[in-house]
Amino acid sequence: MSNTPHTLQEEFPNDLAKLHDLKVSNAHFAKLLEAYDVVNDKVHRAETRLDLMTDQEEEVLRKERSRIKDDIARMLRA
Protein backbone atom coordinates (compact mmCIF):
# COMPACT_ATOMS: atom_id res chain seq x y z
CA MET A 1 0.00 0.00 0.00
CA SER A 2 1.43 3.37 -0.91
CA ASN A 3 1.69 6.22 1.56
CA THR A 4 1.73 3.86 4.52
CA PRO A 5 3.14 5.69 7.55
CA HIS A 6 5.83 4.20 9.78
CA THR A 7 7.82 2.62 6.98
CA LEU A 8 11.25 1.46 8.02
CA GLN A 9 12.80 4.06 5.73
CA GLU A 10 11.01 6.72 7.79
CA GLU A 11 11.79 5.06 11.10
CA PHE A 12 15.52 4.60 10.36
CA PRO A 13 16.43 7.27 7.78
CA ASN A 14 20.11 7.28 8.73
CA ASP A 15 20.45 3.50 8.47
CA LEU A 16 19.20 2.80 4.94
CA ALA A 17 22.47 1.28 3.76
CA LYS A 18 22.75 -0.91 6.87
CA LEU A 19 19.10 -1.98 6.48
CA HIS A 20 19.88 -3.11 2.94
CA ASP A 21 23.16 -4.81 3.85
CA LEU A 22 21.60 -6.77 6.71
CA LYS A 23 18.59 -7.68 4.58
CA VAL A 24 20.76 -9.35 1.95
CA SER A 25 23.24 -10.93 4.37
CA ASN A 26 21.05 -12.06 7.30
CA ALA A 27 17.99 -14.24 6.69
CA HIS A 28 16.58 -13.59 10.17
CA PHE A 29 16.83 -9.84 9.65
CA ALA A 30 15.14 -10.14 6.25
CA LYS A 31 12.26 -12.03 7.89
CA LEU A 32 11.94 -9.30 10.53
CA LEU A 33 11.68 -6.68 7.78
CA GLU A 34 8.97 -8.68 6.04
CA ALA A 35 7.07 -9.20 9.30
CA TYR A 36 7.28 -5.49 10.10
CA ASP A 37 5.90 -4.54 6.69
CA VAL A 38 2.99 -6.99 7.02
CA VAL A 39 2.04 -5.79 10.51
CA ASN A 40 2.55 -2.14 9.58
CA ASP A 41 0.22 -2.54 6.60
CA LYS A 42 -2.41 -4.14 8.86
CA VAL A 43 -2.17 -1.25 11.32
CA HIS A 44 -2.47 1.27 8.52
CA ARG A 45 -5.50 -0.52 7.06
CA ALA A 46 -7.13 -0.56 10.51
CA GLU A 47 -6.37 3.13 11.10
CA THR A 48 -7.86 4.12 7.74
CA ARG A 49 -10.85 1.83 8.34
CA LEU A 50 -10.16 -0.29 5.28
CA ASP A 51 -10.23 -3.29 7.60
CA LEU A 52 -12.55 -3.08 10.57
CA MET A 53 -11.31 -4.40 13.89
CA THR A 54 -11.74 -3.70 17.54
CA ASP A 55 -9.56 -1.21 19.38
CA GLN A 56 -8.05 -4.13 21.26
CA GLU A 57 -7.13 -5.96 18.04
CA GLU A 58 -5.57 -2.78 16.68
CA GLU A 59 -3.60 -2.28 19.90
CA VAL A 60 -2.25 -5.83 19.69
CA LEU A 61 -1.02 -5.10 16.16
CA ARG A 62 0.61 -1.85 17.27
CA LYS A 63 2.44 -3.62 20.09
CA GLU A 64 3.61 -6.30 17.67
CA ARG A 65 4.87 -3.62 15.26
CA SER A 66 6.74 -1.95 18.12
CA ARG A 67 8.30 -5.24 19.24
CA ILE A 68 9.50 -6.01 15.72
CA LYS A 69 10.86 -2.48 15.30
CA ASP A 70 12.77 -2.83 18.58
CA ASP A 71 14.30 -6.10 17.33
CA ILE A 72 15.32 -4.41 14.09
CA ALA A 73 16.83 -1.45 15.97
CA ARG A 74 18.85 -3.79 18.19
CA MET A 75 20.27 -5.57 15.16
CA LEU A 76 21.10 -2.27 13.46
CA ARG A 77 23.03 -1.14 16.54
CA ALA A 78 24.95 -4.42 16.98
JOFENNOR-V651063 format. One record per pair of residues at least 24 apart in sequence whose ideal C-beta (glycine too) atoms are under 7 Angstrom apart, sorted by the first residue. I is the first residue (numbers start at 1). J is the second residue. If there is no record, write none. Layout:
i:I j:J
i:I j:J
//
This chain:
i:1 j:41
i:1 j:44
i:4 j:40
i:4 j:41
i:4 j:44
i:5 j:44
i:6 j:40
i:8 j:33
i:8 j:36
i:11 j:69
i:12 j:76
i:15 j:76
i:18 j:76
i:22 j:75
i:29 j:75
i:32 j:68
i:32 j:71
i:32 j:72
i:35 j:68
i:36 j:65
i:36 j:68
i:36 j:69
i:36 j:72
i:39 j:64
i:39 j:65
i:39 j:68
i:40 j:65
//
